[in-house]
Amino acid sequence: RYYPTAEVSAHIVGFTDIDDRGLEGIEKAFDHRLKRENGRRKILKDRRGNPIEEANILSSAQSGEDLSLSIDIRIQTNAYQQLKAAVLQYQAKAGTAVVLDIDTGEVLAMVNQPSYNPNNRKTRVPNATRNRAITDVFEPGSTVKPLTAISALTSGKYRSKTAIDTSPGLIRVGGRWVRDSRDYGVLSVSDVIKKSSNVGVTRIALSLDDDEFLDSFYKVGFGMDNATGFPGETSGHLNVRKNWSAIEKATLSFGYGLDVSTLQLAKAYAVLGGLGMSRPVSLLKVEGPIVGEQVIDPYISRQVIAMMEQVVATDGTGKKAKIEGYRVSGKTGTARKAVAGGYGDEYIAVFAGVAPVRNPRLAIVVMIDDPQGESYYGGDVSAPIFANIMEQSLRTLNIAPDASNSPQLTVASLEAAR
């Protein structure tokens, strides 16, 4: 076959072998629906093999199905261009980005670097052909701190204004030190998220029962694959055990000790943006009613979205994710990459978020693997890419701006309205 979008959609569409059998992507995942079925007929031949009687058709040939993908090629193309430029700019090893429609669960864009041209067999090398957004995992770092906040609020032991003492900027847990970049003093739960305080989320995690703490992680789908049917799809890794050590809970609260794919993280943020409603992820166009499950209290989801909007404020760690005319809610993440025996000097830079805040429609995650240069932080590296992809996507879909015609959502305004 010939693939007109070439490297832009290579990891989604995939390719076939010379016999038109799917080897990667949609071509492989839905090969049973795409391939045609040959017909069968019965003929009478003489001893030399020559037909001597009209054929009787036993079964007619059947054409393969037509499949409509969920991908919006306009959003896909822009996301691909933005990611490719960033990976080149930061001389990174790799990168991925995913755009999800919060209301339907449809994947509007899924891009990877490096990529390949499916029309050129010479470019089909393993490092380029795998769909990293689905097959590769990483420790998500601070992008999971909002889940710790959800667990805190759901437990009933915390409110958004509950004070947490993070002084003196470090805490000893199980013989190891958990540190913040500075001493933030006493913070509210909301400010723990805004400042991205490791000490703050650690104190929250240690104050909760194991089930109370882990509940939100399981409910957004961590540790389970998204059932896309794609070859090599990972379920990530989230321990299921009865007893957690203090240091395990502490590190999990700020994104270490679990592995997720970019698609899994995007799904988690789609649940947040959907006010706690979990919908199946789909790479095919969704027809008919959308089946969803309410897994997080809508009011609590809205509170945490308000907390994450402060992250994108002028003095927040994710200020480079701001978009003119739109209110954005998101979280930065910077995680050291694991090596044998511990952690090395390479980093994962992540930004995950939703917009527009008034009525979230899109969830986007951008991950850059081992960026080089002056900064490797998610707020510096991935947030601007997120902003570019989100802005173009919102405008492409004609989603109205919400920054000028509605008051800013704050935790205080939510609590006052309740």
Steps between C-alpha positions, in 0.01 A plus 500: 500500500592865467469719811439866406568648847832313519695563823234729650262211572737207463466377858121509482441346158797262496577293190455158337728237350506412130194278551306789659514349848514768770834526681461820703239750616138492390604272216592232753252575779204480261646270235208259548257775403705665226607198298286370218380141486558312175205322345484124435363314201472137391598398146525168320831434317624230266806292584723765347359768730292678241157626612221308330197625693369844605612600851267479798560788743528370856561840658533851363803722556453746786660844514660617823325751725548873480623637834461864601781612730447746782811694393447859385772535237523877556574451870720198429713692248552799728581280800751307292670817377518652850640181653755445225627857529531469879688170491745656254528821704578316823699221332283255690499123464128484431164662562128429496180701509135394530182705453175353640142617456376505860132458407543196275831338595612528137869542422523811283878484468775261601852584385849370565861582430692340343256410224529327163353501150289186454538536124878453534598160639853623579365728774311218676750441779378386845608821675278700266201274437376439853216719622668639811182669621355153556798265540749700708468587869659757729469621857264798469643714780296792629223459241337253745494741795142600410402136562646526850285811548193309381572223751539759776170675425313172446614369839320784676812569707596801289346803338668712237597757766631249756843617619803274453836589653776429248779659706794483487463385139587136565370199688663170595300192401624148563863605514480711183452872447218652298582857398345810347695750293460747791324539835140592417388508861131442567298432184136421431422184302432727203840668534673163539389431142584851378850491652542130415617422853639148542493542877137610488372202299716267711334623819160449339582147381637391838187626677268287286426130519648303211161450333405866546823613342514255208134519406531789255800341326302185425183686404666697220630176348862473608622141491251408226532526124253706299386204286578675172599167346828648381803270485727539801259709706620521860299500820779685679586402854324580826556259786198322641581401854351508848782672682693801374810634670512866595765583241303321226193710575710815522670454163178391331335824613737696275521257211775248568452126546241465225524492121246636254477553126427839348155373400428383856596839641282674240210273596549592869482871417196439280330350807591813698383731221180298464415574864578148611334319208713220352436418134669232288785620280437445129711532187189446289225755450245449775145446378191503719471576873820526703517258792679643803548430869507760778819413691577828680260743666430784251539771767838364606612479137399863453696603809816330374456656155492837680822410684670410172387825339718677757797298368459679167471842667767765448692387809434126454741227389297451180464862393644420155185295431283814501290563189361840404123501530473160668525386859726198542533254786805276514802364681869486429709190557875438502623151586845347507528187287563175680822306436636182650535556872325837519464814291733656245552848359234484228154651542147473369327837448119487505205733489141380529189714498146577391319797344293707491455499877139619495396187307805277434490349151855381437764320706857515371825347622846580362803294604860573396760231573842629613497862379840667472589862563462751780177353640343156519191597702150419379394860556774629269519224238157337466264779610561722192443202268178424686389862459562498125318170447210592729447845350497374141272210594246721677489744210480220242196356679342848535490471878418842638753684719404517868755738653321829429136418566510307827657554841808298585421173670648489849474257785358781715224575248409132480474464875298821526257375236447163663 
